[in-house]
């Protein structure tokens, strides 16, 4: 048996560097697919300082056959704040990550921990293969704040250039991000477009959401799933709920985040407590997809939003903000409706248009499945990542 093993192809070892508490959906899904093939997969990811190890944070977390390497960071429960390592063992662990892996693949290299990983590579592991994924371009592809946007633009022109230099390749999710990559001074010769994807399977409902929330059978449900932070535009959903004068429409918001308390307070100020329901963290999101009438996503900035792919898969008509990333997934009036950022009237009109037009709903949900099948199935898009890894190893 030993004499045969030497003829087997060597496993390619890849470590994904995850920036926040919640493992990015693409990292989780790519890892779970590649670990079943000829790859040895590990994920270098933070955990909250108050815990000794990571806890389950998302319904798609699955660490079977994956080496999970974690370290404590200074952040809040949402994982949204920039994580700062709080343990000197961070450096020992990332040193071993570089020594033991063929490829290091970093998501979002503008967090303190991911910046450190890039600089360690540049200083001590110059020959090691490094790939960076830019899923968004804060300050360019979306506005953060009057204070942070200028800082990001300075970052791209200074420290960001060193980080770009450290990478063999830099991946972006689609063509709609190219102009922002140019503004952020990314070296165009290193850029590779690698869209993410979704597994083409759904789960049947096992809980009646309407019964759980005491809704009437004829109530229409408008759904949002995701983090509750400023970038996601949840305040816009509340403004829409206030403007929409249709009694049997209910808004369900699934998720937690740093803005949760403020949003609860705003809902009370708007006198819409009987129309907007904050559900909190749920792992059974399929129940909500299955039983909702419209998926509303007024985000200010996105990569390729996994929740939009899920809504397409579950055949829910989508109303989303007309921003980079969303445009990769949604063509207006073809497989969803798009509105300019913060255009409350457009969102209200779009909701009414869908509620009054079953023919339009059937058209856009059918087209949504076709677009997923053509462009965003992992069975197809995982091949692009595998080709990139082979290219990087052979260069």
N, C-alpha and C positions, 0 to 999 in steps of 0.2 A: 504493500500500500504506500509506503514512504517513497518508493521509487517512482510511483505514478504522480504523487503530489507535485513534484518539481516541474511537471509538464503542464500543470494547470495555470491559467493566466493569473498574474498577480492582481490582488484586489487593489483598486484605487481608493486611497483614504482621503476623505474630504471632511473638513470641519467647517460648519456654518457658524458665523458669529452673529448672534441675534442682539439687537440693541436694547430692548426693553424687557419688562417682566413678562408680558405676553409674547409668546413665540409667534413671529410673523407667519401668517397663513401659508405663504409660498414656501418658507423654510420647512414648516411642518409637513406639507404635502410632498415636496420634493424629497425630503429625507425619508419619508415612509415608502416612497416608490423605489428610490435607489438602494435602500438597505436590503431589498429583496433581490437585487441583482448583484453584480460583481463589484460592489462598493462597500467600504467600511465607513460608516457615517457617525459623526459626532456633532453635537451642538454646544457651543460655548455661550452661555446665557445667564443673565443675572437672576437672583432671587431676592426677595425682600429681606432687609437686615434682621427683622424680628424673627424670621424663621431660619432653621438650620439647613433647609433644602427647598427646592422649588415645590410649589403646590400646583395642582391642576388649575389652569386658568382659562381654557377655551374648550369648546365641545370637540374640536379637532385635534387636541393634544393627544399624542400617542407616541410613547417612547420605546416600544418593543423593538429590540435589536438595534437601538440607537444609544450611543454613549453620551449621556447628558452630563456636561461639565458646568457646574454653577458656582457663583460667588455672590456675596452680599453687596448690595448697592444702597446708596442713600436716595430714596425716592418715596413717592406716596403709593397708596394701594392700587391706583389705576395703572401704574406703570408708564404713565404718559410723560411725566417729568424726566428730564435728562438724567440718566443713571450715572452716579459717580461711585466707582469702586471704593469700598471702605475697609478692605482687607489686603494686606501686603501679599497674601497668597495668590491674588489676582495675577501678579507678574510671573510667579512660578508656574501657574497653570497655563497661562498663554504661551510661556516659553516652551512647555512640553507640547502644547498644541502645534506649534510651528515645527518642532523636532519630529513629531510622530505622524504628520500628515503630508500628503503630496500636494494638496490644494487647500487654501484657506479662502472661503467665500464669505464676504462681509456684506451685510445689509445696512444701508443708511450710515455712511461714514462721517456724520456730523454730530454724533453724540460723544460725550467725553470718553466712554469706554471703547467705542469703535475707533475714535481718533487715536487712542493709545495703541490699539492693535496695529493700525496702519504705520504708526511711527516706529514701533518695535520691529516690524518687518523691514522698514526702510533702513534702520540703524544696524540690525543684527542678522537679518535673514534675507539678504538681497537676492539670493538665487531661488528663494522659495516662491512658488506660484501663488499669486494673489489675484482674486477677482472681487470687484466691488459692484454692488447693485445700488443704483440711485432710483428709488421708487417714486420720489418727488423731488422738487427743487424749491424748498421754502425761500420766500423772498422774491421768487420769479414765477413759478407755476401757480403759486397762491400766496396771498398776503397773510402774514402772521400778526404783526402789529407795527406801529410806527417806530417802536424801539428796536424790535428784533429784525425787521427786514433789512435795515442798513448793516447790521452786524453780520447777517448771513452773506450779504454781498461782499463785505470785507473778507469774510472767511473764504469764499470761493476764490478770491484774487490773491490770497496769502497762503494760509495753512492748507487750504483746499488743493492748491497746486502741488504741494508736497505729497498729499494723499493720492492725488491722481497719478503722480510719478511713481508711487509705490506699486501701482496695480499693473498687471499684465493686460487685463481687459476691464472695461466698465460696461455694465449692462443697464439698459433702460427698458421700460415695458412696451413702448410703442412709438410710432412716428410723431404723435402729437407732443412728445416731450423733447424732440430734437432741437427746436429753437431755444428751449430753456437750457438744454445742455450746452449750447453755444454761448448763451449769456453767462452761464456759470463757469465758462472757460475750460470745459472738459476737452481733452485731446480727442478730436473726432476720429482719428485712426484707431483709437482703442475702443470705440463704442460698438457694442453689439446689441441688437434688439432681440430680447428674449421675453415674449409675453408669458404670463403665468396661465393657469387654467383651473379647471374644476373636474372632479370625478362625476361622470354622467350617471348618477344614481340618486334616488330620493328615498325618504322614509315616510311611512304612513303615520297618520295621527294616532296617538294613544291617549290623548287628553282633549276634552272638549273645552276650548278656550272661552267660547261664548258662555258656557255654563259656569266655568270657573269665575268669570268676571261679571256674571249676572247681566249679560247682554241679551237683548231680544234677537230672535232669529232673523228679523229683517234689518238689523243694524248693519251698516257698512263699516268695515275695519280698514283704517289706513295705518300701515305698519312702518316703523323704523327699527332697525337693529344695528347696534354698534356702540362705540365709546360715547360718553357724554362729555365732550370737551368743546372748546370754542370752534375748532376747525370743522367740526361736523355740522354746525349750523342748526342745532336743536332749537335755539331761540326762534328761528324762522318757522319751524314746525308749530310752535306755540302761537306765533302771530297768525299763521294760516288758520289754525283752529279757531282763533278769535274772529277772523274775518269770514269764515265759512258758515253761513247761516242755514245749515241743513241739520235738523234735529237728530236724525238717525245715523249720523256719521260719528264714529269713535276713533280716536287716535291712540295707538299702542306704541310705547317707547320701551324697547328691550335693551338693557345694558346699564353699565355703571361708569362713573368717571368723575373727574375733578370738578365739573360744573353741576353736578347732580343737585346739590342743595339750592343753588341759585335758580335752577330751572324749576324746581318744585315751588319756590317762592314766586317766581314769575308767573307760573300757571295760576297760582292763587290770586295774584294781582290782576290777572286778565279775566278772572271769574270763569275759568274753563275747567275746573276740577272734575266736572261731570262729563267732560268730553275727552280729556287727556289722561291716560293711565300709564304711570311709570311702573314697569314690571320688575326692574332690577336685573341681576344676572340670572340667566337661564341657559341650561345646556340643551333643552328640548326645543331649540329654535324651529325645528321642522314643524311642530304643531302650529306655530304662528304663521309660517309661510303657507302651510296648507289651508289655513282658515281665514286669510286676509284677502281683501279686495284690491288694494293698491299698495305698492311699496313706494315710500316717499324718502328721497335722499338728497337734501339740499346742501351738501357739503361744500366748503370753501376750497378744499384741496384734497386730491386723492392720487394714488397710484392706479392700480387696477383693483377696484374694490371687490373683494370676495363676496360681500353681501349682495352686490348687484348681480354677480354671476349666479348666486343661489336663487335670487328672486326670478331671474330668467329661467333657471332650471325648473323652479316650482310653478312657472307659468303665471306669475303675478304681473300685471301691468305696472310699469315703472315710470315715475316722474322724478327726474334728477336734475341737478345743476349742470349747466353747460360749461364744463371745465375740462382741462386736459386729464386724461385717464378715463373719465366717464365717457368722453367722445369715442374712445377706443371700443367701448362696449355698446353704447347706445347711439343709434342714428335716429334723429328726431322724426317722429311720426311713422317710422318704419318698424322699430322694435321697442319703442318707448317714447316718452316726451321729455324734452329738455327745456329748462328755463334759465334765463340769466341769473347769476348769483344775486340773492336777496330781492328778486322780483316777486314780491308776495302776491301781487295780482295775477301774474302768470301762473303761479302754482295753484291758486284758487280756481282760475278758469280751467286749468288742465284737469284738476280733480273733477269738476263738474262735467267736463267733456267726456271723461271716461265713465263716470257714473251714468251718463245718459246714452252711451253708445256701445252696446254689446258687440256690434260688428267690428268696431275699431279695436276693442279688447281682444277679440279672437285673432284679428290680423297681427297685432303687435306681439302677442304671446307666441303665436306660431313662428313668426319671424325671429323672435328671441331664441327659441330652441335651435333654429337653423344656424344662427350666428355662433352660438355656443359650439355646435357640432363642427362647424367649418373652421373656427379660429381658436377656440379656448378649451379644448379637451386636453387633459394631461397626457393622454396616450400619444397625442401629436407633439405637444409643446415640450414634454420632457426630453424628446430627442434633440431639441435645440440646445438644451443645457448639457446633454451628454456629448454632443459634438463640440461644444465650447470647451469642456473639460479635456477632451482629447487634444484639441488644438493647443491649449495652454500647456499641456504636458509635453507636447512635441516641439514647442518653440524653443 
